Amino acid sequence: MVPANDERRFVVTEVNYTNLLPGEKVVPGLLVRTAGFTYIIYSAGENPE
């Protein structure tokens, strides 16, 4: 069993952001979260990360 405070654990979640890009109402993406970091990548846009 992995301890609850183990920083190698992570969560991946689908996210939908509204009004992120002009003319687009919803931009889907993925979010990865660990105990110390959050990383989001979008499916559209000039800088998807």
mmCIF entry with sequence, helices, sheets and N, C-alpha, C, O atoms, coordinates in Angstrom:
data_MODEL
# 
_entry.id   MODEL 
# 
_entity.id                         1 
_entity.type                       polymer 
_entity.pdbx_number_of_molecules   1 
# 
_entity_poly.entity_id                      1 
_entity_poly.type                           'polypeptide(L)' 
_entity_poly.nstd_linkage                   no 
_entity_poly.nstd_monomer                   no 
_entity_poly.pdbx_seq_one_letter_code       MVPANDERRFVVTEVNYTNLLPGEKVVPGLLVRTAGFTYIIYSAGENPE 
_entity_poly.pdbx_seq_one_letter_code_can   MVPANDERRFVVTEVNYTNLLPGEKVVPGLLVRTAGFTYIIYSAGENPE 
_entity_poly.pdbx_strand_id                 A 
# 
loop_
_entity_poly_seq.entity_id 
_entity_poly_seq.num 
_entity_poly_seq.mon_id 
_entity_poly_seq.hetero 
1 1  MET n 
1 2  VAL n 
1 3  PRO n 
1 4  ALA n 
1 5  ASN n 
1 6  ASP n 
1 7  GLU n 
1 8  ARG n 
1 9  ARG n 
1 10 PHE n 
1 11 VAL n 
1 12 VAL n 
1 13 THR n 
1 14 GLU n 
1 15 VAL n 
1 16 ASN n 
1 17 TYR n 
1 18 THR n 
1 19 ASN n 
1 20 LEU n 
1 21 LEU n 
1 22 PRO n 
1 23 GLY n 
1 24 GLU n 
1 25 LYS n 
1 26 VAL n 
1 27 VAL n 
1 28 PRO n 
1 29 GLY n 
1 30 LEU n 
1 31 LEU n 
1 32 VAL n 
1 33 ARG n 
1 34 THR n 
1 35 ALA n 
1 36 GLY n 
1 37 PHE n 
1 38 THR n 
1 39 TYR n 
1 40 ILE n 
1 41 ILE n 
1 42 TYR n 
1 43 SER n 
1 44 ALA n 
1 45 GLY n 
1 46 GLU n 
1 47 ASN n 
1 48 PRO n 
1 49 GLU n 
# 
_struct_asym.id          A 
_struct_asym.entity_id   1 
# 
_struct_sheet.id               AA1 
_struct_sheet.type             ? 
_struct_sheet.number_strands   3 
_struct_sheet.details          ? 
# 
loop_
_struct_sheet_order.sheet_id 
_struct_sheet_order.range_id_1 
_struct_sheet_order.range_id_2 
_struct_sheet_order.offset 
_struct_sheet_order.sense 
AA1 1 2 ? anti-parallel 
AA1 2 3 ? anti-parallel 
# 
loop_
_struct_sheet_range.sheet_id 
_struct_sheet_range.id 
_struct_sheet_range.beg_label_comp_id 
_struct_sheet_range.beg_label_asym_id 
_struct_sheet_range.beg_label_seq_id 
_struct_sheet_range.pdbx_beg_PDB_ins_code 
_struct_sheet_range.end_label_comp_id 
_struct_sheet_range.end_label_asym_id 
_struct_sheet_range.end_label_seq_id 
_struct_sheet_range.pdbx_end_PDB_ins_code 
_struct_sheet_range.beg_auth_comp_id 
_struct_sheet_range.beg_auth_asym_id 
_struct_sheet_range.beg_auth_seq_id 
_struct_sheet_range.end_auth_comp_id 
_struct_sheet_range.end_auth_asym_id 
_struct_sheet_range.end_auth_seq_id 
AA1 1 VAL A 11 ? THR A 18 ? VAL A 11 THR A 18 
AA1 2 VAL A 26 ? ARG A 33 ? VAL A 26 ARG A 33 
AA1 3 THR A 38 ? TYR A 42 ? THR A 38 TYR A 42 
# 
loop_
_atom_site.group_PDB 
_atom_site.id 
_atom_site.type_symbol 
_atom_site.label_atom_id 
_atom_site.label_alt_id 
_atom_site.label_comp_id 
_atom_site.label_asym_id 
_atom_site.label_entity_id 
_atom_site.label_seq_id 
_atom_site.pdbx_PDB_ins_code 
_atom_site.Cartn_x 
_atom_site.Cartn_y 
_atom_site.Cartn_z 
_atom_site.occupancy 
_atom_site.B_iso_or_equiv 
_atom_site.pdbx_formal_charge 
_atom_site.auth_seq_id 
_atom_site.auth_comp_id 
_atom_site.auth_asym_id 
_atom_site.auth_atom_id 
_atom_site.pdbx_PDB_model_num 
ATOM 1   N N  . MET A 1 1  ? 0.840   -1.185 0.000   1.00 0.00 ? 1  MET A N  1 
ATOM 2   C CA . MET A 1 1  ? 0.000   0.000  0.000   1.00 0.00 ? 1  MET A CA 1 
ATOM 3   C C  . MET A 1 1  ? 0.884   1.247  0.000   1.00 0.00 ? 1  MET A C  1 
ATOM 4   O O  . MET A 1 1  ? 1.900   1.291  0.694   1.00 0.00 ? 1  MET A O  1 
ATOM 5   N N  . VAL A 1 2  ? 0.496   2.263  -0.782  1.00 0.00 ? 2  VAL A N  1 
ATOM 6   C CA . VAL A 1 2  ? 1.270   3.501  -0.905  1.00 0.00 ? 2  VAL A CA 1 
ATOM 7   C C  . VAL A 1 2  ? 0.788   4.491  0.153   1.00 0.00 ? 2  VAL A C  1 
ATOM 8   O O  . VAL A 1 2  ? -0.420  4.693  0.284   1.00 0.00 ? 2  VAL A O  1 
ATOM 9   N N  . PRO A 1 3  ? 1.688   5.113  0.911   1.00 0.00 ? 3  PRO A N  1 
ATOM 10  C CA . PRO A 1 3  ? 1.276   6.106  1.910   1.00 0.00 ? 3  PRO A CA 1 
ATOM 11  C C  . PRO A 1 3  ? 0.558   7.283  1.260   1.00 0.00 ? 3  PRO A C  1 
ATOM 12  O O  . PRO A 1 3  ? 0.859   7.632  0.118   1.00 0.00 ? 3  PRO A O  1 
ATOM 13  N N  . ALA A 1 4  ? -0.380  7.896  1.965   1.00 0.00 ? 4  ALA A N  1 
ATOM 14  C CA . ALA A 1 4  ? -1.167  9.014  1.429   1.00 0.00 ? 4  ALA A CA 1 
ATOM 15  C C  . ALA A 1 4  ? -0.307  10.223 1.090   1.00 0.00 ? 4  ALA A C  1 
ATOM 16  O O  . ALA A 1 4  ? -0.679  10.999 0.210   1.00 0.00 ? 4  ALA A O  1 
ATOM 17  N N  . ASN A 1 5  ? 0.837   10.414 1.761   1.00 0.00 ? 5  ASN A N  1 
ATOM 18  C CA . ASN A 1 5  ? 1.682   11.575 1.497   1.00 0.00 ? 5  ASN A CA 1 
ATOM 19  C C  . ASN A 1 5  ? 2.762   11.303 0.453   1.00 0.00 ? 5  ASN A C  1 
ATOM 20  O O  . ASN A 1 5  ? 3.667   12.122 0.291   1.00 0.00 ? 5  ASN A O  1 
ATOM 21  N N  . ASP A 1 6  ? 2.697   10.197 -0.248  1.00 0.00 ? 6  ASP A N  1 
ATOM 22  C CA . ASP A 1 6  ? 3.678   9.860  -1.279  1.00 0.00 ? 6  ASP A CA 1 
ATOM 23  C C  . ASP A 1 6  ? 3.502   10.800 -2.470  1.00 0.00 ? 6  ASP A C  1 
ATOM 24  O O  . ASP A 1 6  ? 2.436   10.814 -3.086  1.00 0.00 ? 6  ASP A O  1 
ATOM 25  N N  . GLU A 1 7  ? 4.536   11.590 -2.808  1.00 0.00 ? 7  GLU A N  1 
ATOM 26  C CA . GLU A 1 7  ? 4.440   12.590 -3.874  1.00 0.00 ? 7  GLU A CA 1 
ATOM 27  C C  . GLU A 1 7  ? 4.383   11.989 -5.269  1.00 0.00 ? 7  GLU A C  1 
ATOM 28  O O  . GLU A 1 7  ? 4.134   12.717 -6.230  1.00 0.00 ? 7  GLU A O  1 
ATOM 29  N N  . ARG A 1 8  ? 4.603   10.702 -5.411  1.00 0.00 ? 8  ARG A N  1 
ATOM 30  C CA . ARG A 1 8  ? 4.515   10.089 -6.731  1.00 0.00 ? 8  ARG A CA 1 
ATOM 31  C C  . ARG A 1 8  ? 3.075   9.850  -7.154  1.00 0.00 ? 8  ARG A C  1 
ATOM 32  O O  . ARG A 1 8  ? 2.837   9.502  -8.311  1.00 0.00 ? 8  ARG A O  1 
ATOM 33  N N  . ARG A 1 9  ? 2.128   10.019 -6.282  1.00 0.00 ? 9  ARG A N  1 
ATOM 34  C CA . ARG A 1 9  ? 0.724   9.828  -6.628  1.00 0.00 ? 9  ARG A CA 1 
ATOM 35  C C  . ARG A 1 9  ? 0.249   11.024 -7.445  1.00 0.00 ? 9  ARG A C  1 
ATOM 36  O O  . ARG A 1 9  ? 0.707   12.148 -7.239  1.00 0.00 ? 9  ARG A O  1 
ATOM 37  N N  . PHE A 1 10 ? -0.669  10.777 -8.371  1.00 0.00 ? 10 PHE A N  1 
ATOM 38  C CA . PHE A 1 10 ? -1.173  11.857 -9.210  1.00 0.00 ? 10 PHE A CA 1 
ATOM 39  C C  . PHE A 1 10 ? -2.627  11.609 -9.581  1.00 0.00 ? 10 PHE A C  1 
ATOM 40  O O  . PHE A 1 10 ? -3.147  10.504 -9.428  1.00 0.00 ? 10 PHE A O  1 
ATOM 41  N N  . VAL A 1 11 ? -3.278  12.676 -10.077 1.00 0.00 ? 11 VAL A N  1 
ATOM 42  C CA . VAL A 1 11 ? -4.659  12.626 -10.528 1.00 0.00 ? 11 VAL A CA 1 
ATOM 43  C C  . VAL A 1 11 ? -4.706  13.237 -11.917 1.00 0.00 ? 11 VAL A C  1 
ATOM 44  O O  . VAL A 1 11 ? -4.104  14.284 -12.156 1.00 0.00 ? 11 VAL A O  1 
ATOM 45  N N  . VAL A 1 12 ? -5.421  12.591 -12.840 1.00 0.00 ? 12 VAL A N  1 
ATOM 46  C CA . VAL A 1 12 ? -5.649  13.126 -14.184 1.00 0.00 ? 12 VAL A CA 1 
ATOM 47  C C  . VAL A 1 12 ? -7.139  13.405 -14.311 1.00 0.00 ? 12 VAL A C  1 
ATOM 48  O O  . VAL A 1 12 ? -7.963  12.538 -14.022 1.00 0.00 ? 12 VAL A O  1 
ATOM 49  N N  . THR A 1 13 ? -7.484  14.614 -14.742 1.00 0.00 ? 13 THR A N  1 
ATOM 50  C CA . THR A 1 13 ? -8.872  15.033 -14.836 1.00 0.00 ? 13 THR A CA 1 
ATOM 51  C C  . THR A 1 13 ? -9.113  15.726 -16.164 1.00 0.00 ? 13 THR A C  1 
ATOM 52  O O  . THR A 1 13 ? -8.262  16.483 -16.632 1.00 0.00 ? 13 THR A O  1 
ATOM 53  N N  . GLU A 1 14 ? -10.263 15.477 -16.778 1.00 0.00 ? 14 GLU A N  1 
ATOM 54  C CA . GLU A 1 14 ? -10.670 16.245 -17.958 1.00 0.00 ? 14 GLU A CA 1 
ATOM 55  C C  . GLU A 1 14 ? -11.245 17.563 -17.470 1.00 0.00 ? 14 GLU A C  1 
ATOM 56  O O  . GLU A 1 14 ? -12.004 17.600 -16.502 1.00 0.00 ? 14 GLU A O  1 
ATOM 57  N N  . VAL A 1 15 ? -10.876 18.654 -18.153 1.00 0.00 ? 15 VAL A N  1 
ATOM 58  C CA . VAL A 1 15 ? -11.356 19.978 -17.774 1.00 0.00 ? 15 VAL A CA 1 
ATOM 59  C C  . VAL A 1 15 ? -11.936 20.676 -18.997 1.00 0.00 ? 15 VAL A C  1 
ATOM 60  O O  . VAL A 1 15 ? -11.520 20.407 -20.125 1.00 0.00 ? 15 VAL A O  1 
ATOM 61  N N  . ASN A 1 16 ? -12.883 21.560 -18.780 1.00 0.00 ? 16 ASN A N  1 
ATOM 62  C CA . ASN A 1 16 ? -13.465 22.391 -19.831 1.00 0.00 ? 16 ASN A CA 1 
ATOM 63  C C  . ASN A 1 16 ? -13.438 23.834 -19.348 1.00 0.00 ? 16 ASN A C  1 
ATOM 64  O O  . ASN A 1 16 ? -14.064 24.172 -18.344 1.00 0.00 ? 16 ASN A O  1 
ATOM 65  N N  . TYR A 1 17 ? -12.709 24.682 -20.066 1.00 0.00 ? 17 TYR A N  1 
ATOM 66  C CA . TYR A 1 17 ? -12.606 26.079 -19.703 1.00 0.00 ? 17 TYR A CA 1 
ATOM 67  C C  . TYR A 1 17 ? -13.442 26.916 -20.652 1.00 0.00 ? 17 TYR A C  1 
ATOM 68  O O  . TYR A 1 17 ? -13.399 26.723 -21.867 1.00 0.00 ? 17 TYR A O  1 
ATOM 69  N N  . THR A 1 18 ? -14.202 27.846 -20.094 1.00 0.00 ? 18 THR A N  1 
ATOM 70  C CA . THR A 1 18 ? -15.025 28.729 -20.911 1.00 0.00 ? 18 THR A CA 1 
ATOM 71  C C  . THR A 1 18 ? -14.318 30.066 -21.095 1.00 0.00 ? 18 THR A C  1 
ATOM 72  O O  . THR A 1 18 ? -13.621 30.540 -20.199 1.00 0.00 ? 18 THR A O  1 
ATOM 73  N N  . ASN A 1 19 ? -14.506 30.660 -22.256 1.00 0.00 ? 19 ASN A N  1 
ATOM 74  C CA . ASN A 1 19 ? -13.960 31.971 -22.593 1.00 0.00 ? 19 ASN A CA 1 
ATOM 75  C C  . ASN A 1 19 ? -12.434 32.026 -22.510 1.00 0.00 ? 19 ASN A C  1 
ATOM 76  O O  . ASN A 1 19 ? -11.870 33.084 -22.229 1.00 0.00 ? 19 ASN A O  1 
ATOM 77  N N  . LEU A 1 20 ? -11.763 30.905 -22.751 1.00 0.00 ? 20 LEU A N  1 
ATOM 78  C CA . LEU A 1 20 ? -10.303 30.885 -22.760 1.00 0.00 ? 20 LEU A CA 1 
ATOM 79  C C  . LEU A 1 20 ? -9.768  31.515 -24.041 1.00 0.00 ? 20 LEU A C  1 
ATOM 80  O O  . LEU A 1 20 ? -8.776  32.244 -24.017 1.00 0.00 ? 20 LEU A O  1 
ATOM 81  N N  . LEU A 1 21 ? -10.432 31.230 -25.159 1.00 0.00 ? 21 LEU A N  1 
ATOM 82  C CA . LEU A 1 21 ? -10.018 31.773 -26.453 1.00 0.00 ? 21 LEU A CA 1 
ATOM 83  C C  . LEU A 1 21 ? -11.131 32.618 -27.040 1.00 0.00 ? 21 LEU A C  1 
ATOM 84  O O  . LEU A 1 21 ? -12.303 32.275 -26.884 1.00 0.00 ? 21 LEU A O  1 
ATOM 85  N N  . PRO A 1 22 ? -10.799 33.716 -27.713 1.00 0.00 ? 22 PRO A N  1 
ATOM 86  C CA . PRO A 1 22 ? -11.834 34.530 -28.347 1.00 0.00 ? 22 PRO A CA 1 
ATOM 87  C C  . PRO A 1 22 ? -12.607 33.721 -29.384 1.00 0.00 ? 22 PRO A C  1 
ATOM 88  O O  . PRO A 1 22 ? -12.005 33.036 -30.210 1.00 0.00 ? 22 PRO A O  1 
ATOM 89  N N  . GLY A 1 23 ? -13.923 33.796 -29.346 1.00 0.00 ? 23 GLY A N  1 
ATOM 90  C CA . GLY A 1 23 ? -14.766 33.104 -30.320 1.00 0.00 ? 23 GLY A CA 1 
ATOM 91  C C  . GLY A 1 23 ? -15.048 31.650 -29.997 1.00 0.00 ? 23 GLY A C  1 
ATOM 92  O O  . GLY A 1 23 ? -15.870 31.030 -30.672 1.00 0.00 ? 23 GLY A O  1 
ATOM 93  N N  . GLU A 1 24 ? -14.406 31.087 -29.000 1.00 0.00 ? 24 GLU A N  1 
ATOM 94  C CA . GLU A 1 24 ? -14.654 29.706 -28.599 1.00 0.00 ? 24 GLU A CA 1 
ATOM 95  C C  . GLU A 1 24 ? -15.252 29.705 -27.200 1.00 0.00 ? 24 GLU A C  1 
ATOM 96  O O  . GLU A 1 24 ? -14.701 30.305 -26.277 1.00 0.00 ? 24 GLU A O  1 
ATOM 97  N N  . LYS A 1 25 ? -16.386 29.026 -27.053 1.00 0.00 ? 25 LYS A N  1 
ATOM 98  C CA . LYS A 1 25 ? -17.059 29.029 -25.759 1.00 0.00 ? 25 LYS A CA 1 
ATOM 99  C C  . LYS A 1 25 ? -16.437 28.037 -24.786 1.00 0.00 ? 25 LYS A C  1 
ATOM 100 O O  . LYS A 1 25 ? -16.290 28.347 -23.604 1.00 0.00 ? 25 LYS A O  1 
ATOM 101 N N  . VAL A 1 26 ? -16.069 26.849 -25.262 1.00 0.00 ? 26 VAL A N  1 
ATOM 102 C CA . VAL A 1 26 ? -15.514 25.830 -24.381 1.00 0.00 ? 26 VAL A CA 1 
ATOM 103 C C  . VAL A 1 26 ? -14.253 25.250 -25.006 1.00 0.00 ? 26 VAL A C  1 
ATOM 104 O O  . VAL A 1 26 ? -14.253 24.879 -26.180 1.00 0.00 ? 26 VAL A O  1 
ATOM 105 N N  . VAL A 1 27 ? -13.195 25.173 -24.238 1.00 0.00 ? 27 VAL A N  1 
ATOM 106 C CA . VAL A 1 27 ? -11.941 24.569 -24.676 1.00 0.00 ? 27 VAL A CA 1 
ATOM 107 C C  . VAL A 1 27 ? -11.636 23.398 -23.735 1.00 0.00 ? 27 VAL A C  1 
ATOM 108 O O  . VAL A 1 27 ? -11.343 23.618 -22.560 1.00 0.00 ? 27 VAL A O  1 
ATOM 109 N N  . PRO A 1 28 ? -11.701 22.147 -24.238 1.00 0.00 ? 28 PRO A N  1 
ATOM 110 C CA . PRO A 1 28 ? -11.401 21.012 -23.381 1.00 0.00 ? 28 PRO A CA 1 
ATOM 111 C C  . PRO A 1 28 ? -9.897  20.837 -23.198 1.00 0.00 ? 28 PRO A C  1 
ATOM 112 O O  . PRO A 1 28 ? -9.095  21.270 -24.026 1.00 0.00 ? 28 PRO A O  1 
ATOM 113 N N  . GLY A 1 29 ? -9.542  20.194 -22.099 1.00 0.00 ? 29 GLY A N  1 
ATOM 114 C CA . GLY A 1 29 ? -8.140  19.932 -21.826 1.00 0.00 ? 29 GLY A CA 1 
ATOM 115 C C  . GLY A 1 29 ? -7.992  18.835 -20.789 1.00 0.00 ? 29 GLY A C  1 
ATOM 116 O O  . GLY A 1 29 ? -8.973  18.241 -20.341 1.00 0.00 ? 29 GLY A O  1 
ATOM 117 N N  . LEU A 1 30 ? -6.744  18.577 -20.416 1.00 0.00 ? 30 LEU A N  1 
ATOM 118 C CA . LEU A 1 30 ? -6.428  17.597 -19.382 1.00 0.00 ? 30 LEU A CA 1 
ATOM 119 C C  . LEU A 1 30 ? -5.604  18.266 -18.298 1.00 0.00 ? 30 LEU A C  1 
ATOM 120 O O  . LEU A 1 30 ? -4.744  19.100 -18.583 1.00 0.00 ? 30 LEU A O  1 
ATOM 121 N N  . LEU A 1 31 ? -5.869  17.899 -17.059 1.00 0.00 ? 31 LEU A N  1 
ATOM 122 C CA . LEU A 1 31 ? -5.152  18.417 -15.910 1.00 0.00 ? 31 LEU A CA 1 
ATOM 123 C C  . LEU A 1 31 ? -4.514  17.245 -15.181 1.00 0.00 ? 31 LEU A C  1 
ATOM 124 O O  . LEU A 1 31 ? -5.179  16.247 -14.904 1.00 0.00 ? 31 LEU A O  1 
ATOM 125 N N  . VAL A 1 32 ? -3.212  17.361 -14.867 1.00 0.00 ? 32 VAL A N  1 
ATOM 126 C CA . VAL A 1 32 ? -2.501  16.367 -14.074 1.00 0.00 ? 32 VAL A CA 1 
ATOM 127 C C  . VAL A 1 32 ? -2.041  17.072 -12.809 1.00 0.00 ? 32 VAL A C  1 
ATOM 128 O O  . VAL A 1 32 ? -1.392  18.115 -12.879 1.00 0.00 ? 32 VAL A O  1 
ATOM 129 N N  . ARG A 1 33 ? -2.376  16.505 -11.648 1.00 0.00 ? 33 ARG A N  1 
ATOM 130 C CA . ARG A 1 33 ? -2.025  17.138 -10.375 1.00 0.00 ? 33 ARG A CA 1 
ATOM 131 C C  . ARG A 1 33 ? -1.321  16.142 -9.474  1.00 0.00 ? 33 ARG A C  1 
ATOM 132 O O  . ARG A 1 33 ? -1.768  15.008 -9.300  1.00 0.00 ? 33 ARG A O  1 
ATOM 133 N N  . THR A 1 34 ? -0.200  16.594 -8.899  1.00 0.00 ? 34 THR A N  1 
ATOM 134 C CA . THR A 1 34 ? 0.502   15.828 -7.867  1.00 0.00 ? 34 THR A CA 1 
ATOM 135 C C  . THR A 1 34 ? 0.438   16.646 -6.577  1.00 0.00 ? 34 THR A C  1 
ATOM 136 O O  . THR A 1 34 ? -0.216  17.689 -6.531  1.00 0.00 ? 34 THR A O  1 
ATOM 137 N N  . ALA A 1 35 ? 1.102   16.182 -5.555  1.00 0.00 ? 35 ALA A N  1 
ATOM 138 C CA . ALA A 1 35 ? 1.109   16.915 -4.289  1.00 0.00 ? 35 ALA A CA 1 
ATOM 139 C C  . ALA A 1 35 ? 1.753   18.299 -4.438  1.00 0.00 ? 35 ALA A C  1 
ATOM 140 O O  . ALA A 1 35 ? 1.398   19.228 -3.712  1.00 0.00 ? 35 ALA A O  1 
ATOM 141 N N  . GLY A 1 36 ? 2.686   18.436 -5.366  1.00 0.00 ? 36 GLY A N  1 
ATOM 142 C CA . GLY A 1 36 ? 3.404   19.703 -5.490  1.00 0.00 ? 36 GLY A CA 1 
ATOM 143 C C  . GLY A 1 36 ? 3.239   20.456 -6.793  1.00 0.00 ? 36 GLY A C  1 
ATOM 144 O O  . GLY A 1 36 ? 3.680   21.600 -6.899  1.00 0.00 ? 36 GLY A O  1 
ATOM 145 N N  . PHE A 1 37 ? 2.610   19.839 -7.798  1.00 0.00 ? 37 PHE A N  1 
ATOM 146 C CA . PHE A 1 37 ? 2.535   20.466 -9.120  1.00 0.00 ? 37 PHE A CA 1 
ATOM 147 C C  . PHE A 1 37 ? 1.175   20.257 -9.767  1.00 0.00 ? 37 PHE A C  1 
ATOM 148 O O  . PHE A 1 37 ? 0.467   19.293 -9.474  1.00 0.00 ? 37 PHE A O  1 
ATOM 149 N N  . THR A 1 38 ? 0.825   21.192 -10.661 1.00 0.00 ? 38 THR A N  1 
ATOM 150 C CA . THR A 1 38 ? -0.365  21.064 -11.508 1.00 0.00 ? 38 THR A CA 1 
ATOM 151 C C  . THR A 1 38 ? 0.062   21.371 -12.938 1.00 0.00 ? 38 THR A C  1 
ATOM 152 O O  . THR A 1 38 ? 0.737   22.371 -13.179 1.00 0.00 ? 38 THR A O  1 
ATOM 153 N N  . TYR A 1 39 ? -0.326  20.520 -13.891 1.00 0.00 ? 39 TYR A N  1 
ATOM 154 C CA . TYR A 1 39 ? 0.005   20.705 -15.299 1.00 0.00 ? 39 TYR A CA 1 
ATOM 155 C C  . TYR A 1 39 ? -1.300  20.610 -16.086 1.00 0.00 ? 39 TYR A C  1 
ATOM 156 O O  . TYR A 1 39 ? -2.061  19.657 -15.918 1.00 0.00 ? 39 TYR A O  1 
ATOM 157 N N  . ILE A 1 40 ? -1.559  21.599 -16.946 1.00 0.00 ? 40 ILE A N  1 
ATOM 158 C CA . ILE A 1 40 ? -2.774  21.613 -17.762 1.00 0.00 ? 40 ILE A CA 1 
ATOM 159 C C  . ILE A 1 40 ? -2.368  21.773 -19.214 1.00 0.00 ? 40 ILE A C  1 
ATOM 160 O O  . ILE A 1 40 ? -1.512  22.597 -19.535 1.00 0.00 ? 40 ILE A O  1 
ATOM 161 N N  . ILE A 1 41 ? -2.977  20.991 -20.094 1.00 0.00 ? 41 ILE A N  1 
ATOM 162 C CA . ILE A 1 41 ? -2.787  21.138 -21.530 1.00 0.00 ? 41 ILE A CA 1 
ATOM 163 C C  . ILE A 1 41 ? -4.168  21.244 -22.173 1.00 0.00 ? 41 ILE A C  1 
ATOM 164 O O  . ILE A 1 41 ? -5.065  20.456 -21.873 1.00 0.00 ? 41 ILE A O  1 
ATOM 165 N N  . TYR A 1 42 ? -4.329  22.223 -23.058 1.00 0.00 ? 42 TYR A N  1 
ATOM 166 C CA . TYR A 1 42 ? -5.598  22.483 -23.721 1.00 0.00 ? 42 TYR A CA 1 
ATOM 167 C C  . TYR A 1 42 ? -5.582  21.857 -25.120 1.00 0.00 ? 42 TYR A C  1 
ATOM 168 O O  . TYR A 1 42 ? -4.515  21.580 -25.667 1.00 0.00 ? 42 TYR A O  1 
ATOM 169 N N  . SER A 1 43 ? -6.754  21.639 -25.687 1.00 0.00 ? 43 SER A N  1 
ATOM 170 C CA . SER A 1 43 ? -6.846  21.042 -27.016 1.00 0.00 ? 43 SER A CA 1 
ATOM 171 C C  . SER A 1 43 ? -6.765  22.077 -28.131 1.00 0.00 ? 43 SER A C  1 
ATOM 172 O O  . SER A 1 43 ? -6.775  21.707 -29.305 1.00 0.00 ? 43 SER A O  1 
ATOM 173 N N  . ALA A 1 44 ? -6.686  23.361 -27.797 1.00 0.00 ? 44 ALA A N  1 
ATOM 174 C CA . ALA A 1 44 ? -6.646  24.413 -28.810 1.00 0.00 ? 44 ALA A CA 1 
ATOM 175 C C  . ALA A 1 44 ? -5.896  25.612 -28.251 1.00 0.00 ? 44 ALA A C  1 
ATOM 176 O O  . ALA A 1 44 ? -5.612  25.687 -27.055 1.00 0.00 ? 44 ALA A O  1 
ATOM 177 N N  . GLY A 1 45 ? -5.582  26.541 -29.134 1.00 0.00 ? 45 GLY A N  1 
ATOM 178 C CA . GLY A 1 45 ? -4.941  27.777 -28.710 1.00 0.00 ? 45 GLY A CA 1 
ATOM 179 C C  . GLY A 1 45 ? -3.509  27.870 -29.177 1.00 0.00 ? 45 GLY A C  1 
ATOM 180 O O  . GLY A 1 45 ? -2.885  26.873 -29.540 1.00 0.00 ? 45 GLY A O  1 
ATOM 181 N N  . GLU A 1 46 ? -2.999  29.091 -29.161 1.00 0.00 ? 46 GLU A N  1 
ATOM 182 C CA . GLU A 1 46 ? -1.628  29.336 -29.601 1.00 0.00 ? 46 GLU A CA 1 
ATOM 183 C C  . GLU A 1 46 ? -0.614  28.668 -28.680 1.00 0.00 ? 46 GLU A C  1 
ATOM 184 O O  . GLU A 1 46 ? 0.387   28.128 -29.150 1.00 0.00 ? 46 GLU A O  1 
ATOM 185 N N  . ASN A 1 47 ? -0.865  28.701 -27.372 1.00 0.00 ? 47 ASN A N  1 
ATOM 186 C CA . ASN A 1 47 ? -0.006  28.066 -26.376 1.00 0.00 ? 47 ASN A CA 1 
ATOM 187 C C  . ASN A 1 47 ? -0.848  27.066 -25.583 1.00 0.00 ? 47 ASN A C  1 
ATOM 188 O O  . ASN A 1 47 ? -1.402  27.426 -24.544 1.00 0.00 ? 47 ASN A O  1 
ATOM 189 N N  . PRO A 1 48 ? -0.956  25.834 -26.043 1.00 0.00 ? 48 PRO A N  1 
ATOM 190 C CA . PRO A 1 48 ? -1.853  24.886 -25.386 1.00 0.00 ? 48 PRO A CA 1 
ATOM 191 C C  . PRO A 1 48 ? -1.414  24.454 -23.993 1.00 0.00 ? 48 PRO A C  1 
ATOM 192 O O  . PRO A 1 48 ? -2.202  23.858 -23.260 1.00 0.00 ? 48 PRO A O  1 
ATOM 193 N N  . GLU A 1 49 ? -0.169  24.742 -23.614 1.00 0.00 ? 49 GLU A N  1 
ATOM 194 C CA . GLU A 1 49 ? 0.290   24.340 -22.281 1.00 0.00 ? 49 GLU A CA 1 
ATOM 195 C C  . GLU A 1 49 ? 0.200   25.506 -21.313 1.00 0.00 ? 49 GLU A C  1 
ATOM 196 O O  . GLU A 1 49 ? 0.543   25.362 -20.140 1.00 0.00 ? 49 GLU A O  1 
# 
